[in-house]
Amino acid sequence: MRETQQVLNNWKFKACQEKEWKEAAVPGCVHTDLLRNGIIEDPFYATNEHDLQWIDKIDWEYETRFDIEEHLFHASSLELVFDGLDTYADVYVNGMHVLSADNMFRTWKANVKSIVTEKDNVLLIRFRSPVHEDLPKIEKLGYNLPAANDQSELGGLGVQKISVFARKAPYHYGWDWGPRFVTSGIWREARLEGWSDSKIIDVHVQQDQVSASVASLTVSVEIESEQAWNGLVRLSTEGHAWVQAAGLKPGNNVIHMPVVIDQPRLWWSRGLGDAHLYTFTAELIKDEELIGAKSVRTGLRSVRLVRDKDAAGATFYFELNGVPVFAKGANHIPNDSFITAVTDERYRHEIVTAVESNMNMLRVWGGGIYEQPIFYELCDEYGIMVWQDFMFACSMYPGDQAFLDNVRQEAEENVKRIRHHPSIVLWCGNNEIDSAWAQYDEEGGWGWKKEYTQEQRAVIWADYEAVFHHILPDAVSAYAPGTEYWPSSPLISLTGDINQHAHPLSTEGDVHYWGVWHAVEPFENYNLKIGRFMSEYGFQSFPDYDTVMTFATEQDLSLDSKVMRAHQKNGDGNRLIKEYMDIYMSEPKDFRAFLYMSQVLQAEAMKMAIEAHRRRMPYCMGTLYWQMNDCWPVASWAGMDYYGKWKAMQYYAKRSFADTLLSFEKTDKGMVNVHVVTDLLAPFTGDLRLTLYGFSGAQLKQLSTKVAVAGNSAAVVSSVNEQEWLAGLEAGSVLLFAELEQEGQLVDSKAFYFVKAKELKLSAANIRIKEVEGSGGTAFTLESDVLAKQVWLTAEREGMFADNFFDLIPGVTKTVEFRLRESGEAMSKPAAAGKVQARSMIDFLADSRVEQV
């Protein structure tokens, strides 16, 4: 039987060259411990990041003393286990060296049975500076390897890009949305594990064939035994039980148990059905005595990445339980620069945000971490599919044997650690490296190859292939057979020629489209550059004023201030936001207005992209915007800021990801097409009403029609001639409003404007806010006397509205509910809002009445 004892208390730390110890928190890191002790100021405030780069150039040590519980001390085997050491560490127990670590993503163990005593043991960990550890590796290699986002100059290292050598979260070295904080510390649980006789190490449910009628499984029970003996393994789940004889030998044993479950309850992604989870419990029995037990929770489902040739190229979509699924979601990055600061509630808030935004997929991007267990558990529970990258991004990596062996063990450990999660539908080798290097396109890629000789290029590419075409797929095949592996995102296919590398017009594989933003292409190109699966695209905005004021003062509120530039990690970001704003929107009246309008600008861009992708179903079968979240308060591509506050974009995404969607498309032939897109499997029939409104509320024209759309499809259900409908009216003073109903219930509504936002003839709006009777101040109706664009509601209390940044049309009443964000519930509980304020676009351009209730 295995017993455990955490070693998380009474830690202290200091720089190795110093004498005075300070209190430490474990799990944690040096930066958070320095902050907790008042030695450094808030790393996220102003430009403090720049002043804290000394921390990663020092060796640090952590120490604790611990007693061992009596029953654990007398176990025949006793191991010290670290689920995460960041990164270069030497571990000593009672003065004896027991292990050295060199990979943040691996578990580290040491047999300490002969070293420890029952009382007053001393555990010391020395963390070597990642900077000093890895700088010599550049000199040994003879050249720098590409690492586009390594902020080496900020770190005082000039052009020396050391991030590629450390098996450590790449974003710690900086990114174009994140700061450079190269941490060290005990970042996951530390514990003692003791056992005698035998223990169950792992239970793996291999899903050989799963359908609605039957699930054929092979459950592998991995057992460590001190001696040979014969016993039984008993397996159970939800009223089912199986027993199999187990003849154990000393050492490692694996018992394979065939399991059949008739009429299984399947695991479905959000929107398609219940995300049902089974808990399988394996028990090891010897002479009718329970020796050990271990449980694993998983969902039963079949998943395929379908890449079939077709007339256009080849498909790229996920088939879940036989159903093609249009993937809707975003790219996830770590929720904090300091990973241990992320609470379970913050994880829940993120996943519930995804659910409430009508998403069904998150991509765990390859520049962060293999996420904490709670992340995957929540995705399992809520039906959020996970595209899981290995932790490699935007860099080329070394290929010495020690590095390759380290990566091999990292891959095997992490695939085994999270393979039981039904949410994980894909393993991807890396982020953007295949297209950045572009081995088979001499003029393509990011310009990296020109820095190297032909001989160096050959070595660098061979090292790439060793990791991403051999080691990583081999790990997935061996430890998660049946799970798909995709070598790099984006990619067309592994052809070994120029047709391998993805581009914005690829008709196979997945696409990252950054023409809008980096290349300053117009938003309208989102309608043109559509791939089979859009795994990245995005547009930046600032967080709101309250978030900005957590790192700035009033004197810093200008785009070119030192502080605002420090919190804009994409060099041209502030200029690009302003440049696009000049194209599409009117001039904001002040900096606060600029913050608001940047969010609206971002939201409109992402709406255009998401809906363009969804309208092209089934040609396009996935849209994952960049990015879901932030790791610090910053101007970025996120739809939700560091504090979990929804930007305008998040509300827009919720509407554009609706399971049944209305969407407008303006053609180059003067027609306005109305599309209905549905991800639901049942056919949709309903009623469509189109109304042409003047901005003062006058109904100028109306059309009603029946619509019918097949399940899981998109179709044009109506078209209007723009010239005929405008018929002499001023295009900037009218809007087309579509309402889709089914059996008298509103399913979706959408407004279409004939001109750009800056050309709209807006006037000051009188927005009337009325508390819904009997709601206790949790729900409100809103009306306006004239068109009010992008109405932004704020409340006296902390929380959020179920909808926000919407347009109010005169005569069309809007009802919204206010919700609290509470621990464990994550914004699902209606609550009294207190005073509610409504502002709209016109208020950020000119004075207007603002009504409070």
Steps between C-alpha positions, in 0.01 A plus 500: 500500500635841405502784753595863439605800706527847352817701556357847451543673837774688688701588191752782497714642220794727429752588235782247527760768573294652780461388861154619599210263433150627415166325519396323178176357366501165321384453230636835385802668345776743591318802357181444701700428816702820457175692452336338803796602715495860377842468336370597157204710388208373295664356185199598288490866604628773268844400367602288799556206267809675364648539847457134601718332239773439757298221663565240230877552516531384859502149652229447761443239766195371686500304823252334731505258792248221532405200707365184343173347610569172679313266266667665199845482655468124544395437139747278318538751216510877549539756222527876494290624207489840330228554241681809376840661558571819305752424355868432573504359852714289733314330784658398831348302787684512829809625317499227236442578132200297381416642157566771244220641285520670161143502369211703641246269336614170652436326830813437707536216751767377738511194725571641846423197716861459614557873550210632705426472870160512663559849642661828394606429142653785299402542136707752301454593134747720314367661183770595254452815292343407164699782344839384623408138435414553134723783375797264450285281274488775236878518496525122478251487211677783319192702404166623628190303414191694390272597790273776373335591829796461739538851647873456556578870477255582779672228703838666450626222271519688172428263211576184696179293485529243776134396528536218247738304723283481811208260523307773668188702415608702193283800591711553815757656268241746369252497211320758292229518768695407813784619722840342552510334841736200495386328816649234727323301768296202615199557276301183563441272796785349700425187702620175648357176362535178691379151424552140596434178310328639187341818366289597199692763304260573218162407355459566127173456313581432135189562291529241224156554349226725632150556365155570639432125512820366653836608642782250458787596728832368622575613853870475585588489869867572568627346825833524679575198721779418740459127458330234291147404600162409354187704561209673333432833336142618542372781277172684546300793364134601525364158597733305273775278641772281356755273670820359356777286642835676544826312518751761613876489477743728684516839333260648246189309386217594264169315512283548189129455559251483211186694590169533315226746598170475316305818425772727645427858590724689260709810563393788276639847445297796623187552296472144368411309815609413852870483578448180698794374705564151633722430801684169466641361826763227498563301819786260564394201713730254677348219708173697510682802641509836323864580423454813291247697299502776241223679310495683170223717360444505126232538237415245232509641149647444156705782345652531155686780326351465153736602219336359189582622151223699332453722195647804679794327670445301818272525801622578851240442769435307818242223491360427846292185543451491124388866480702769316551779755564862409761607756430839662739647750829668572868452574580467872820632655604469867275714721793661680870569456530332839317172452438419865302824537221345292229373735246232417239777488693682229517180296128446551428857395691448176329171412154630594575805286569262211174316568293818533663627181361194318846354438577133470881504465810660652849461362768468769766694316858375487677793663355445845467191718337161496212623707407423859260208564211733585509648148443166329251385763287808434524450123386140553206608713382781274553329165783723376723316253873564538754538221818433697835630380829366623696785656696627202429828322644744245860376541743245369643263762831323561540132417774369726429161651445630852238747374323235290497252789358767728225584249420130454445452873300823522271389218445152640427629851255768391313285251454238773406763758207649309401230249192398700329833437229457236527870419843453336430433133836588345870523583689758293878510480560874507377848424595655163847350463444312174367813327755731666803298390338390168764242415377437146431862404823690446333843509224414747466491874607768744844561350679276748689281252699786348698532825654152460728311265366205303680263738348671806155494342528126441591439864225727635234336284618149586474590869149634435394178330644289783269669750184575303493219244632221722524547877165672560281291264666186636403602854137560399484174308650301787316653795175633351437275199210621292554866588585715199837676467551812286870594457473881497232767490448623235582229248360367172636146519834323541584488130874567523475779242381860466138383527560416867502856631169673575401842366183712530342343190583137581218263406628222726615483860459789743569871453632785714384818330674819614461718192251700705719648772864435410461584128232769555263329258139618520250323726311404186777252414362279777222427250750394235787320670332197650664162547364160590570561869593846630715422803633856551401856409448803717488872566616697803324729744574663833340388825255740661597806701478328840742230387738754346505685831634190677833563324491869403424850628303775330828649381576178311181505293637556153592248233866602499559518875771277638251303709248443221778389269625261768153344509489460123730211414430498126731775381260663253188416697393844615563649158304219330198547725502872422552440129206261475287729718562784256376276216183369660398729784466863599749684719466423875467807720767396757713208615219333692292515185792353307503199736128441443526545125800267475284228651213567260744501208641163607152359552381605155809344340451170679129493422579539132757218513301252708182539298687480169651170612168362619318600181753293302405179679570220401798629297627660822441294813679685776566850629730559800582865553815631663471526799275393787676657797791707635788422735530860628318833447592603146378609158457173315289281275309352797123512532524481879754705692741389773238553770243292315298800383331452166598747231248595232641222284395228744136608481524517122657152492215365713252629244701394194557151645127447568398144416247637252618823342373772269776659293506764226729497198532789257586382150689686229182491288301730724316227687477446875473130579351372823649174622380258763772284652417224747730262684204307638433162343125539454370683190402860570172648383380843600399847397728780384395863521706775337427861596660815363516754782585865501726599788203676662305174505280536192426168330567571133465154345434146621517148360401172665581153371512138610846344528619140511859392554641150536656413833873566542518727195498856365280646230389827342134537595426843354655769281410864459608746235681782679412765243131406500473496878681831545301660216624854549552470877827615655708183554655639819161558663332159467562143606369159403385295797448124477305292751486120493220330690397142559153426635465861609830507691785728394802286405734774378499857373760703314543853366665584170640843418553616144806716577804501729451601863669837443245583229192433718287808577471446874328738740485523877291216643270508800537147636227406747591231752221332696534232763298189417223473755559219747863447396646652817723727297656215301333568163434814298326605181658762277344719234631792296336783311759479219754242391757445774811316377709263715317576824739440788340418833687537826374423849570623849576146617777267384368259240392499140196518278384200298522722191678826433636719220180453302304734272169642621249561222208734575191293563699180568523432873808327641496302827826422680589318823779584741712223650761470770829327451525277806750237607396161370216641292685738268243764408198269479297650785257790435553785744389854571708739291447821697522811283523423129651738246452478122729671251517459126739590219370855474603568860862439408481736206294788641305596812178310559257442780592200716212361702546304822253279682 
